[in-house]
Amino acid sequence: MKKIAFIVPWYGDKIPGGAETETRNIVKNLTKKGIEIEILTTCVEKFSSDWNKNYYKEGNYEESGIKIKRFKIRKRDNKKFDNVNALLMQGKRINFEEEQIFFQEMIRSTDLENYIEKNIDSYSLFCFIPYMFGTTYWGVKKVKNKSVLIPCLHDEAYAYMESLKEIFKLSLGCIFLAKPEKELAEKLFGLKGTKKKVIGGGLDINISEDFSGFKEKYNLKNPYVLYAGRKDKGKNIDLLIEYFKKFKEKNSDNLDLVLIGGGQLEIPKEIKGCVHDLGFINIEDKYKAYANAVTLVQPSVNESFSIVIMESWLTGRPVIVNNNCEVTKNFAMESNGGLYFNNYFEFEEILKFYINNPDIVNKMGQNGKEYVLKNFDKEIVTKKYIDFFKELVGEKN
C-alpha cells in the first residue's frame, strides 16, 4: 500500500474541534502502525480563523511526526457565503444555485485540488474529513474512486444539500463513527455502490487511575455535574444552563455545575455562585474532572461520535445525553451507561435519580467503561482502519 493522504480544511496539534481531534488521533495511530500518512490542508489556522487569511506559509511541515503539506486558500466572497450559510444555520433548505454559492465561497484551495489531481498515482487513498467543507467537496471530484469519506455527518440542514449526493456517490468508501450516522447517510445518499464501515473513534485507554486532589485544586466544595467541550450555541450549552438554573430554583440540594473547555459564556447572576468555568485544563485534570463528577451532561444534538462521553465512561462515570441526538442516545442505550432527556422534567428526574442512587449510577459508569474498552480502544480502532483500507485497495490481510 502506498501512502495515504488525509485532506482537511485545517490541521494542527492544538486546534479545537471534534473532527479535528478525530483526524489527529487517526493519523497518529496509523503512523505508529507503519502506515505512511500525509496531511494535505490549507494555510488557514483553524475553524474560528479568517478563511481568507493564509496564517501559515505554503509548503511542507511536520508536527508530532506527521508530514503536512499546506496550500494557499482561494479568495472567497464572505458576504455571498454568509447569506446562504445563515439560511442553513436556521435549519432551512436551500436551492441548487444557493448550494453552489455555498461550496464556491466555502473555504477552498484550488492549489490543493490541482496537487491531488496531478499526484493521484502517488497515493493509495485520499481520506476526506469532514463532509461539508470545500476541501472535501472539490477534492473528491478530483480523485473520485480513490476517495474515502469520513463525513462526521449530523442530521442538520447542511446534510440535506442535493449537491452532496454526487461526492458520496463518487467515493470508493465511507467510514462512520456510529451506527446512526451510517443510517442517516444511507437514507440521504443511498450509498448502494459504496463500501461502508462503522469504526468509531479510538481512545488511549491507558490513563492514570489516581483521580484524587481535583476538587481541592480547583476549590470545588460541592458535588457537581460536568460539561466538557466548546462553550457555544452549536453545542446546545445554553439549554444546559437554562435547565441547571431551573433545577437550582426547584431543588434545595447543593449541586454545582463545572465547565471545562474553550469559549466564553454568560452565566445568569442567579447561579453564578454554583457554576465554575475552569476553561482549558490539562489532560490529567480533565480525566479527574470526569471521575469526580456525579455525571457528564452532553446536551448537543449534533454529534457523530462525542469523545467526551467516551472519556467520561473511561473513568467509570455515567452520562446524560439529549434524546434528540440519535448518535449519543444510541451509545447510551447500547452501553447501559447513560440516560437521555427530551425536556426539562426528564432532565430533572434523571439528575435526582443519579444523586439518590449512587450504587446504580456507579454500575452504569462501569457499563460505559466496559463498552469503551471493548469497542473504542485505539488499538482495536486502528486495526479496523487498516483492514478497511486494505480491503479498498485490494490487499489481503
Protein Blocks (a to p, Z undefined) as FASTA:
>chain_A
ZZdddddfbdcfkbgcjklmmmmmmmmmmmmnopacdddddfbfblmlcfkbcfbacddd
deehiacdddddddddfklmmmmmmmmmnopacdfklmmmmmmmmccdfklmmmmmmmmm
mpfbdcdddfkbmklmmmmmmnmmmcccdfkpacdfklmpmklmmmmmmpmbdcdfbfkl
mmmmmmmnoommpccddebjcddfbbcfbfghklmmnopabdcdddedjddfklommmmm
mmmmmmmmmpcbfcdcddededdddddfklmmmcccebjadfklmmmmmmmpmbdcdfbf
bdfkopmlmmmmmnopacdddfklmklmmmmmmnopaccdfbfklmmmmmmmmmmmmmlm
mmmmmmmmmmmmmmmgmklmmmmmmmmmmmmnopaZZ
